[in-house]
Amino acid sequence: MASSSSIDLSGSTYCVLTGASQGIGRAIAVEVSKLLGPNSLMLLLARNKQELAKTASLCESDNVKVLFESVDLSRAANKEMKGVLENSLQRRNVTDFALNLIFHNVGSLGNLAVETSRMEDVEELREYYDLNVFKVISLNTQFLKIFQDVEDRVVIVNVTSLCAIKPMGGMAFYCSGKAAREMYFRVLAEEKKHVRVLNYSPGPVETAMIDYVLAEAVNDNLRDVFTTFKNQGTLLKPEMTAKKCMKVLQSGKFTPGEHVDYFDDE
Ligand SMILES: NC(=O)c1ccc[n+]([C@@H]2O[C@H](COP(=O)([O-])OP(=O)(O)OC[C@H]3O[C@@H](n4cnc5c(N)ncnc54)[C@H](OP(=O)(O)O)[C@@H]3O)[C@@H](O)[C@H]2O)c1
C-alpha cells in the first residue's frame, strides 16, 4: 500500500479499540462501526464492563459483531493481551479480514498536583508510563505478531495530543508520555513500510479528562487555559473529533507516522 492511498474500511474489518468505555474512545468506536463492511468484528477494551457494554450496543449492526473485554491495560501481561486478541478472533482466520485496524486510544493525565521541578516518585512515574507507553507498545506488538503474515492489511491509529509536540506547563507526565508514545509509533512506521500508521491528535475535547484537569491541576496557567476552554464553549464534542479522525484515516493522506491534528485543515 502506498503511504498516500486511501484506506477502505468498507470490507470485512477486524478492529480493536482501547479506552472504549467513554469519551473519545466511545465516539471513535461508534463512528468506525458505521463504516465497516459485512463480517466485521470489533473488540472494545477498557476496565468498566458496564460502559463497554453500552459502547458495544451503540456499535453493533448487521455488518459488525462487537465484543468487549474488561482489562486493566496498565497491568495486563503480554500473554493476557495476546489471549484477549486471539479469543476475540474466535474461529476466524487472520487472512479473513481485508483490514486489521487498531486504535490505541487509552490514556490518562498522570499526577497534575506535583510541580515538574519536584517530580521524584519513580514508582508513580513507572505506573504512568506502564499504562500510557509501555503497555501500549506491548499490546501493539501482540497485534502485529498475530497479523504478521498480512502486515500490508494492518492499520494503526495512535491517539496522541498536541502535548506530544508542544510543552504544556503542569503536564510533565502527560507531555513526556505522549511524546514517547508518538515517537515509538513514528519509528515503527519508519521500519514497517507496509503498515499504515497515523498519530491522530484530537484537539481539546469535552470528556472526563478535562474535568480531571480542572479538579487536580496546581499549575495556574494550565487551570486558566482549560477554564477558558470550558467557559467559552470551545471544547470539541467527542463525535466531532471522531468524525474527523475517520476522515483523515479514510483519506489516507498522511505520511508514515505523521502527527495529524484536528485543526490541521479546519
Ligand atoms: N480530552 C481531550 O481533550 C484530549 C485531547 C488530546 C488527546 N486526548 C487523548 O485521547 C484519548 C482519550 O481521552 P478521553 O478524553 O476520551 O479520556 P477519558 O474520557 O478519560 O477516557 C479514557 C479511557 O481510557 C480507559 N482507561 C483508563 N485507564 C485504563 C486502564 N488502566 N486500563 C484500561 N483502560 C483504561 C478508560 O476506561 P476505564 O476507566 O473503563 O478503564 C476510558 O475508556 C487519550 O489518549 C487522551 O490522551 C484527549
The ligand as an SDF file (V2000), in Angstrom:
LIG
                    3D

 48 52  0  0  0  0  0  0  0  0999 V2000
   -9.9610   15.0320   26.0020 N   0  0  0  0  0  0  0  0  0  0  0  0
   -9.0670   15.7520   25.3780 C   0  0  0  0  0  0  0  0  0  0  0  0
   -9.1490   16.9690   25.3090 O   0  0  0  0  0  0  0  0  0  0  0  0
   -7.8820   15.0750   24.7120 C   0  0  0  0  0  0  0  0  0  0  0  0
   -7.0050   15.8770   23.9630 C   0  0  0  0  0  0  0  0  0  0  0  0
   -5.9260   15.2880   23.3240 C   0  0  0  0  0  0  0  0  0  0  0  0
   -5.7390   13.9150   23.4160 C   0  0  0  0  0  0  0  0  0  0  0  0
   -6.6020   13.1550   24.1510 N   0  0  0  0  0  0  0  0  0  0  0  0
   -6.3520   11.7080   24.2120 C   0  0  0  0  0  0  0  0  0  0  0  0
   -7.4960   10.9950   23.8030 O   0  0  0  0  0  0  0  0  0  0  0  0
   -7.5540    9.7240   24.4590 C   0  0  0  0  0  0  0  0  0  0  0  0
   -8.9090    9.5500   25.1040 C   0  0  0  0  0  0  0  0  0  0  0  0
   -9.0940   10.5950   26.0410 O   0  0  0  0  0  0  0  0  0  0  0  0
  -10.5070   10.9820   26.6830 P   0  0  0  0  0  0  0  0  0  0  0  0
  -10.5030   12.4440   26.8460 O   0  0  0  0  0  0  0  0  0  0  0  0
  -11.6170   10.3050   25.9820 O   0  0  0  0  0  0  0  0  0  0  0  0
  -10.2740   10.3500   28.1490 O   0  0  0  0  0  0  0  0  0  0  0  0
  -11.2370    9.6260   29.1670 P   0  0  0  0  0  0  0  0  0  0  0  0
  -12.6500   10.0620   28.9850 O   0  0  0  0  0  0  0  0  0  0  0  0
  -10.6050    9.7790   30.4940 O   0  0  0  0  0  0  0  0  0  0  0  0
  -11.1390    8.0910   28.6990 O   0  0  0  0  0  0  0  0  0  0  0  0
  -10.0110    7.3180   28.9410 C   0  0  0  0  0  0  0  0  0  0  0  0
  -10.3000    5.8800   28.5360 C   0  0  0  0  0  0  0  0  0  0  0  0
   -9.1570    5.0930   28.8990 O   0  0  0  0  0  0  0  0  0  0  0  0
   -9.6020    3.9760   29.6730 C   0  0  0  0  0  0  0  0  0  0  0  0
   -8.6170    3.5860   30.6740 N   0  0  0  0  0  0  0  0  0  0  0  0
   -8.0340    4.3860   31.6190 C   0  0  0  0  0  0  0  0  0  0  0  0
   -7.2340    3.6630   32.4000 N   0  0  0  0  0  0  0  0  0  0  0  0
   -7.2970    2.3840   31.9540 C   0  0  0  0  0  0  0  0  0  0  0  0
   -6.7050    1.1590   32.3610 C   0  0  0  0  0  0  0  0  0  0  0  0
   -5.8780    1.0980   33.4130 N   0  0  0  0  0  0  0  0  0  0  0  0
   -6.9880    0.0400   31.6680 N   0  0  0  0  0  0  0  0  0  0  0  0
   -7.8340    0.0620   30.6160 C   0  0  0  0  0  0  0  0  0  0  0  0
   -8.4240    1.1980   30.1730 N   0  0  0  0  0  0  0  0  0  0  0  0
   -8.1770    2.3320   30.8530 C   0  0  0  0  0  0  0  0  0  0  0  0
  -10.8880    4.4420   30.3510 C   0  0  0  0  0  0  0  0  0  0  0  0
  -11.7220    3.3410   30.6300 O   0  0  0  0  0  0  0  0  0  0  0  0
  -11.9290    2.6510   32.0710 P   0  0  0  0  0  0  0  0  0  0  0  0
  -11.8980    3.7250   33.1050 O   0  0  0  0  0  0  0  0  0  0  0  0
  -13.2540    1.9750   31.8990 O   0  0  0  0  0  0  0  0  0  0  0  0
  -10.8190    1.6630   32.1870 O   0  0  0  0  0  0  0  0  0  0  0  0
  -11.5110    5.2950   29.2460 C   0  0  0  0  0  0  0  0  0  0  0  0
  -12.2460    4.4830   28.3680 O   0  0  0  0  0  0  0  0  0  0  0  0
   -6.3910    9.7210   25.4470 C   0  0  0  0  0  0  0  0  0  0  0  0
   -5.2800    9.0340   24.8970 O   0  0  0  0  0  0  0  0  0  0  0  0
   -6.0570   11.1930   25.6030 C   0  0  0  0  0  0  0  0  0  0  0  0
   -4.7420   11.4230   25.9760 O   0  0  0  0  0  0  0  0  0  0  0  0
   -7.6600   13.7030   24.8010 C   0  0  0  0  0  0  0  0  0  0  0  0
  1  2  1  0
  2  3  2  0
  2  4  1  0
  4  5  1  0
  4 48  2  0
  5  6  2  0
  6  7  1  0
  7  8  2  0
  8  9  1  0
  8 48  1  0
  9 10  1  0
  9 46  1  0
 10 11  1  0
 11 12  1  0
 11 44  1  0
 12 13  1  0
 13 14  1  0
 14 15  2  0
 14 16  1  0
 14 17  1  0
 17 18  1  0
 18 19  2  0
 18 20  1  0
 18 21  1  0
 21 22  1  0
 22 23  1  0
 23 24  1  0
 23 42  1  0
 24 25  1  0
 25 26  1  0
 25 36  1  0
 26 27  1  0
 26 35  1  0
 27 28  2  0
 28 29  1  0
 29 30  1  0
 29 35  2  0
 30 31  1  0
 30 32  2  0
 32 33  1  0
 33 34  2  0
 34 35  1  0
 36 37  1  0
 36 42  1  0
 37 38  1  0
 38 39  2  0
 38 40  1  0
 38 41  1  0
 42 43  1  0
 44 45  1  0
 44 46  1  0
 46 47  1  0
M  CHG  2   8   1  16  -1
M  END
$$$$
